[in-house]
Amino acid sequence: MPLSLLFGSAGIPLSTPKPDTLTGIQHVRKLGLDAMELEFVRSVHVSEEKAPLVKEAAKRNNVTLTCHGQYFVNLNAQTEKTLQESVRRILEASRRAHQAGAWSICYHMAYYMKDDPEKVFQKVKVQAKKIVQQLKNEGNAIWLRPETGGKIAQFGDIDALVKLSQEVEQVLPCIDWAHHYARSLGKVNSYEQFAEILAKIEKGLGRQALDNMHMHLEGIAYTDKGERNHLTVAECDFKYKEVLRALKDFKCKGVLISESPNVEEDGLLFKKTFEKL
């Protein structure tokens, strides 16, 4: 678990000379960033054979690894087949991420599908408990992180994430700050509101949750349904500096991953801005 707040890129930095995971890790360190997120969003692209090499490269370069699991997951699936495929995907990516040395993996866990939010919460909780138990049985202590949903139809407002983390072991929130902004249709965009989210996490989960953060930050465009697409922070009105100020004031530790389209540029901007505060 990181002892300070580390900054990294979502996947291999765009400026990496040879775009593969091992070179990407080296390049992250060369750029002056401290972390990299393995992007398993479309497939688990690190093989079982390569995973130990990724772990060793991260250790050698002093780069902390996180992981973003597959998009094709819905623990509120309407059919048993889709539900079991979702569970299988989460387990598969969590195993490989752990083998590769990642300490935390995030997921968009479910869609509401017009169902009652409390009913959806209970379904997600039942499956999350089974997944964590299976990981524990395998000796896999990776943190499983339900992520803030950027779309209003996605499971993952802050209250649901805190409640799930209270009720399931080895689960903590993945806070995507721009997703909160998009989900609120631009209403959550001030220092006071960002500080309120951190206070809610501390109240619900204790100081240890603020010492163990896995977060995303980027620019974002939204419609009346929430998130449309990610942007650089220069392209939108999202007050990312106020997010960083709140993180500094709450002395948060962990990893903040840049999910802007220009991953390393905004990642370095976040790091430099944070250090100047």
N, C-alpha and C positions, 0 to 999 in steps of 0.2 A: 504493500500500500504506500503511495507517495507521501513524503514528509512535508511537501509544500504544494503549491498549485503549479502544475506542469501544463505546457501548451503544445499542441500537436496538430497534425494534419489528418484529415479523413482520407485514408488510403495513401498510396505512393505519391509523393510530391510531383507536381507537373513538370518541374525542372530536372527531375532525376534523369541522368544520362542514359541509363539502361533500365527501362521501367519494369523491374521485377521487385518482389517483396524484399529480398536481401539487400539489393542496391538501394532501395527506397529507405530502409532503416539507416543505412550509412549516410544517405543524403540528408535525412532529417537532422542528424547530429551535425553535419557539415553546415546546414542552414542556421543552426543555433536554436532549433526546436528540441523538445524533450520527449515527445510522445508521437505515436502513430496508431491510427485505428485500422485494424484489418477489416476490409470491406467484404464481408461474406453476403452482401445484400442480394446478389443474384445466384451465387453458388459458393460452396465451400471450396475455394480455389487453391488452398494450401494443402498439399497431399500429406498423408501420414508420415511418409519418408522425409519430407521437407520440413515438417513442423519443428523437430529438434534443432535444425539449422537456423530457423527463424528465431527460436528462443535464444540460441547461443549468440546470434548476431545482435539481438536486442540487448543482451547482457554485456557484450563486448563494447557496444557503442553507448551504453547507459541510456537506452531509449525505453520508455515504458509503453507497453502495448495494451490497447483495448480492442474490442471487436464490435462490429455492428452485424447482427444476424440477418437472416433472410427476410425479405419483404413479404414473401408468400406464406404468411402465418396469420391464423385467426382462431384464437381459443374460444370464440363464440360462433364457430362454424355451424352451419345449419345441418350438415350431414356428418355422420360418425367417421366416414372415410376422410373427409377434409380435416376434421379435428385431429385424427390420429396422424395424418401427414404433417400437420402443424407441430404436434408434439415431437414427432421424429426429427423434423428439421431443427427445432430448438436444441434437442439433445445432440444431434450430429454436429452442429456448429459449436456448441458449448464444449464438447469433447475436443474438437480440433483446436479451438482457440486456447483451451487449457494446455494442450500439448505444445502449442507454439509460444506459451509463456504469457498469454494475456491474463490479466487479473480480473477483468470485468467485461461482460457482454450485454449489449442492449438490444431491445426488440420493441417493435410496435406489436403489442400482444393481441389486440382484438379490434373488431369493428362492432358498433352497437347494432347494426342491421335493423334499426327502428325498434329494438327490444328495450325493455325497461332497464335503465342503467344499473340498478341494484342486482337484478337478475344476471346481467352480464358480469358484474363484479364477482358474484358468487361462482359463476362458471369458470372465470379466469383463475380465481383463487384455488378451486379444486384441482385444476390442471397444473398450476404453478407449484402446488404442494407435491404433486406426484413427480414432476420434473426435478425439483430440488432433492426429493428423497432418492431418486435414481442417481443423480449426480453425487450425492453424499455416499451412497452405496459403492460408488466407483472411486471414492476418494478424491473427487473433483470439487474444490472449494471456490470455483470461479463465482463472482457475484453476478447474479441474474438481475438485469435491470429493465423493468418496464419503462418505456420512454414516453415522454409527453407527445401526444398526438397533435399534429399541426392542423389536421382537418377536424371539424366539429363532430363528424361521424365516427371518429376514431376513439377507442378507449384510451384514457390517459390524461384526465385533468389532474391537477396537483393533489386534490383531496383523495382521489382514487389511488394515486401512486403511493401516497403516505400510508393510507389504510392497508393496502396490499402489503407494504413493507412491514407494517406492524404485525400482520397476521401470518406471514410466511417467512420462515428462516431463510437466510442467504439471499434475500431480495432487498434491494434498495432502489430508489428512483434514478432514472437517467433524465436529467433536466435539459431539455432543448429550449433555450430562452426565446429564440425566434418563433418556435412553435407556439409557445404561450401567447406571444404577441399576435400571431396569425389567428390562433384559436379564439382570441378575445376580439377579433376584428379590429386590432390596433389599439384597444383600450388599455391593455397592460403594457405601459411604455414609460414608466417613470422610476426613479430611484426608490421611492417609497413603496411602490408595488413590487419591485424586485426584492427589496429588503423584507417585505411581508411574506414572500414565498420562502425565503431562507429562514425566517422566524418560524414559519409553519412547520418546516422540515425539522428544525431544532426542537420545537415543542413536541412534535409527534414522534420523533425518532431519536432524540438525544444529540448531544454534541458530536458523538462518534459519526453521525451521518454527514455532518459538515466537514469532518476530517477525512471523509471517504466518498468524494463526489466524482461522478462520471457525467460530464456535461457536453453539450454542443452549443456552438454559437455561429451565427451567419446572418447575412441579410435575407430578406424574404418578401415575396409578393403574395397577396391573398385576395380572395373573393368573398362573397357572402357565405361561402361554405368553409372558409378557413384557408389553409395553405394552398397556394398554387404552385410556386416553385422557389427554389433558393436563388439568392442574388449575392453579390458582394455587398458589404456594409455601406459602401459609398453610393450604392444605387437605390437606397431606400431610407425611410425616416425612422428606422428602428434605432433606439438610443443604446447602442451596445456599450458605450463608455459608462453609462449608469449601471449596467449589469456588472461591469468590472469593478466599479466603485463599491457596489454592494458586496461583492465577493471579497474584496480587500477588507472592508469594514467588519465582515463576519469572520475574517481570518480562515477562509475556506481552503481546504487541501484536496488534492486529487488530480484529475485530468480534465482539461477543457480542450475539446477538439474543434477545429475550424471546419465547418461544412459549407463554407462559401465556395462558389465555383473556382475561385483562384486560391485553392486551399492553403498553400504555404504563405502567400502574401498577406491574407487576412490573419492567418495564424501568428505570423511575426508581428503584425500590427497589434493584435490582442496582447501578445506578450510584452511588447515595448510600452504600450499604453498602461498596462497593469503595473509594470515596474516603475513607471513615472509617478503613479498616483501617491 
